[in-house]
Amino acid sequence: MTISRTALRSGSDALASLIMELSGRATRRAGDRMNEVLSPVLEEDQLASLGYERLSEDDPDAQYS
């Protein structure tokens, strides 16, 4: 991802907010992927306790093919 000039001009608070939002989305996507990879060997409650929760198919961050 590239930070646009517009984002840089919007001020440090707005830029920090955008970065935090994107990092949160990336964390959720990583948890979804870990859930997918580990689900054959771990129970659903174990995955949830690790924070690896499955995203719903209608979630904009879900990467279902």
C-alpha positions, 0 to 999 in steps of 0.5 A, spaced: 500 500 500 502 507 498 500 513 502 497 518 497 499 525 498 492 527 499 492 522 506 499 526 508 495 532 507 489 530 511 493 531 518 497 527 522 491 525 526 487 523 520 493 519 517 494 515 524 486 513 524 487 511 517 493 507 519 490 504 525 483 502 521 488 498 516 492 495 521 485 492 525 483 490 518 489 486 517 489 483 524 482 480 522 484 478 516 490 474 519 485 471 524 481 469 519 486 465 515 489 462 521 482 459 523 482 456 516 489 453 516 488 451 523 481 448 523 483 441 521 487 440 528 483 445 533 476 445 536 472 452 534 473 454 542 480 453 541 481 457 535 476 463 538 480 463 545 487 464 540 483 470 537 482 466 530 475 467 528 472 466 522 469 472 518 462 471 515 462 471 508 458 478 507 464 481 511 468 486 506 474 483 509 473 476 508 477 473 502 473 467 500 474 464 493 
